[in-house]
Amino acid sequence: MTVAIAAAGTGGHVMPALAVARALVAGGLDPGEVVFLGGDRFEARAVPAAGFPFLPFPMAALRRSMSPRNLAIPQVVWRTARAMSAALAERGTRVVLGMGGYATVPAALAARRRGLPLFVQEQNAIPGLAVRLAARRAEAAFVGLPGPAQRLPRAVLTGNPLRAELADFDRGALAGAARRRYELPERALVLGVLGGSLGARVLNRAVPEVVRAWEDGSLAVVHIAGAEVDEVAPLAAAASLPWRCLPFEEQMEYFYAAADLVVCRAGAMTVSELAATGTPAVLVPLERVGQHHNAAALVSGGGARLLHQDRVARLPEVVAGLLGDPSARAEMGRRARLSARPEAAAHIAARLREASHG
């Protein structure tokens, strides 16, 4: 019996897919029975590195601008759907999971062609186009965050699938190792800054102002800058206090264990990780992609503070207020944890196993 998972593009689709795959293995499947369908981006490296079979296919992503390249998408999708259908038959696939993004539509068409049960998982509070299309014929839509996505057909609010190290997070057990990992002073307050895989220019420009407000050296910064690491690194090197700058962190549990407060965008997986780890945060949503709906999952319950991008000049003031108030941070962390759904990967894996035996 094989489960096929379609996940492509960014870590926001691929990492939760890998969490589901590991939950399937924990439930008794062999890693070889969980096959990934994707393209040639992040998934082409991350999936084989995690030990799962990976089948690459031609992919076409919808461009937000009026591009002539969009005209070729239907042809690519149908051609890829036929190739995926053949691969599903060859592998003896029993069930298909689409994780959203441009790999989901051809995978859904392939599942329909083979008469296989289809499930989709939407990470964001607002569902993307691919999930909206595929969910019409899906057995269930697993929703990561409360919001408009709960109006999808047969929606189930499961939470977003997380790696076991985050789902079973223990701050106390990791705190010392986290400080050593980033070479942080033992008594310093730690500000974590997370800009996503592409970085966040608005945060990168705001952090130096935060640092200048703490020139007495009682603050340390751990900054995951993504693709903008080369722009941030010189600022970090010249700072008067410890400012660790990284392009990426594969073991995010250490980042959250080190941080007394996090400043970040409001990507769906980041919001879910903050909840699971009970980490207080200041969220600066990228509103053009609907991240304010993601942020609401934490902000509405008091687990995070919201700072609109047009008011980011207030970030030093907001950070200083929270870092100076341990009880407020502790309450934010407690409230964030209340919104966590750490069993998401196990729940989704169980539904997939059930469908595969039907």
Secondary structure as UniProt FT lines:
FT   STRAND          2..6
FT   HELIX           11..26
FT   TURN            27..28
FT   HELIX           31..33
FT   STRAND          34..38
FT   HELIX           42..50
FT   STRAND          54..56
FT   HELIX           68..72
FT   HELIX           73..91
FT   STRAND          93..98
FT   TURN            102..103
FT   HELIX           104..114
FT   STRAND          118..122
FT   HELIX           129..134
FT   HELIX           135..137
FT   STRAND          140..143
FT   HELIX           148..151
FT   TURN            153..154
FT   STRAND          155..157
FT   HELIX           164..167
FT   HELIX           171..181
FT   TURN            182..183
FT   TURN            186..187
FT   STRAND          189..194
FT   TURN            197..198
FT   HELIX           201..212
FT   TURN            213..216
FT   STRAND          219..224
FT   HELIX           226..228
FT   HELIX           229..238
FT   STRAND          243..246
FT   HELIX           252..258
FT   STRAND          261..264
FT   HELIX           268..277
FT   STRAND          281..283
FT   HELIX           287..289
FT   HELIX           291..299
FT   TURN            300..302
FT   STRAND          304..306
FT   HELIX           309..314
FT   HELIX           315..323
FT   HELIX           326..338
FT   TURN            342..343
FT   HELIX           344..356
//
